[in-house]
Amino acid sequence: MVVRLACGYGPSDQWGGTGLAFDARVLILAAHDARIGPLAAGLDALGWTTVTARDVGSAEATLQDLPLEAAVIDYDSLTPDAAVRLRAAAQPRRLPIMVVGAAPDSVEGADVAMSVPPHPAQAALRLEQLGRAAIAEEEFHLRVATFGLRGISLAADPGAAAPLRILAAGVADRRFLALSNALTSAGAEVVAAPTPYTAFDYLHETLFDAAILWGAKDHTPALSIAAGMKRNTRLYHIPLMLYLRGADEISLNELFNRGFADVASTETPEQETAERVLAMAGAHRRHLTIRKALDSVRSLDLMDASTGLFTPELFAAHLGRVAEASRVRKRSLSVCVLRVRETEPVTWARQGGWLDRAMPQIGAMVSRLVRVEDTPARLAKEVFALALPAARGEAARLAAERIAAVIGCTAFDAGPDRSPFVAEFDVGAAEMRPGESAGALLERASADLFDKVR
């Protein structure tokens, strides 16, 4: 039984709150490096450090010992029950699995299957999307438990069972039509848009779960649609696939930097491309369904009346549940605290009651600026907290500082004859340590806030 540490990383003092530090993020299951070796090296270079197991048994042991976020399996090393065994070994955390070297209909239990190794940037993006979806799913079940104890049932949107809706933008072509037919045969609703203008008309009128953009002879129309969608907050998160005429027409790094979630060439079988589109669309639909369910509680009496965020009591109860789940799932957990900074405009706004009037909008901004898996709370009149699962301390601090910066760009009414005021924030952050309680974690984040003020 052989386990290869791809970049020579080894254990140290701690990782994400369990007492063991290990930087590997992705498990590679491959009997040899012929097919997946270059992909693993590319993932390492992008910061997705890999650890390679040569057989299923060593892969299971590695998953049980290390906080790995995803697995990539070489089809040549795939036994009939390999994916099932890896998922079981990673429990209770949800493990995204990618299989390389196989047709989609020949693999059971994988989240995505690709006949040829993907570009490392493409693989990293898909693994990140799958990981985010897994964490959001875990958080949803934790919220179900928290609210269920208080007599509130969180249910998925009934509309989530409707057929997936895919936008197919581009001039009709034999291969493009074949892909549309494959998607339709799989039960998806495909809407064709021959030009960028009709594509944006449809995008503004209809909700889509994914979009396929046909590269054709000129990539300009497809790239313009992608750029326009990424500038629109409502369309930004819709997963995009670029369907190329050939494999080497354009820099793949450039495409992924432009926001494409996947790229396929016409050499890729239509059925495989369709499966990849449907996987992205399904994950996006589920993500929106979870956010809608979590947002549905904002108006309940259980929540803070002014902002719709968690109250201190509810946040404390849920944070305890999240902390315990993070420990058993070998995931990191960080907490951030944001407090309105005392400035002269804020002092004046508070005296006139204008700061109180701004709080509902500030709370709404906090709730919309966090990830779906994050838990925002109002701890005190002018103090907010965030619980960020699967986030390291510095990343959590950066996220809180970005939220503060966005809110700090918004002007709030300060009353007649006074200029609008802005709300700036002091930020504190802490990452959960081994054996630390949820209460102690929150206290350290609060203490960090005061340390920064000094």
Sequence and secondary structure as in RCSB ss.txt:
>XXXX:A:sequence
MVVRLACGYGPSDQWGGTGLAFDARVLILAAHDARIGPLAAGLDALGWTTVTARDVGSAEATLQDLPLEAAVIDY
DSLTPDAAVRLRAAAQPRRLPIMVVGAAPDSVEGADVAMSVPPHPAQAALRLEQLGRAAIAEEEFHLRVATFGLR
GISLAADPGAAAPLRILAAGVADRRFLALSNALTSAGAEVVAAPTPYTAFDYLHETLFDAAILWGAKDHTPALSI
AAGMKRNTRLYHIPLMLYLRGADEISLNELFNRGFADVASTETPEQETAERVLAMAGAHRRHLTIRKALDSVRSL
DLMDASTGLFTPELFAAHLGRVAEASRVRKRSLSVCVLRVRETEPVTWARQGGWLDRAMPQIGAMVSRLVRVEDT
PARLAKEVFALALPAARGEAARLAAERIAAVIGCTAFDAGPDRSPFVAEFDVGAAEMRPGESAGALLERASADLF
DKVR
>XXXX:A:secstr
  EEETT    BS STTTS B    EEEE SSSTTTHHHHHHHHHTT  EEEESSHHHHHHHHHHS   EEEEEG
GG  TTHHHHHHHHHTTS   EEEESS GGG SS SEEESS   HHHHHHHHHHHHHHHHHHHHHHHHHHHHHTT
T      GGGGS  EEEEES   HHHHHHHHHHHHTT EEEEESSHHHHHHHHHHS  SEEEEE  S SHHHHHH
HHHHHT TTTTTS EEEEESSSSSS HHHHHHTT SEEEETTS HHHHHHHHHHHHHHHHHHHHHHHHHHTTTTS
TTS TTT SB HHHHHHHHHHHHHHHHHTT  EEEEEEEE   HHHHHHHHTTHHHHHHHHHHHHHHHHS TT E
EEEEETTEEEEEEET  HHHHHHHHHHHHHHHHT  B   TTS  B   EEEEEEE  TT  HHHHHHHHHHHHH
HHH 
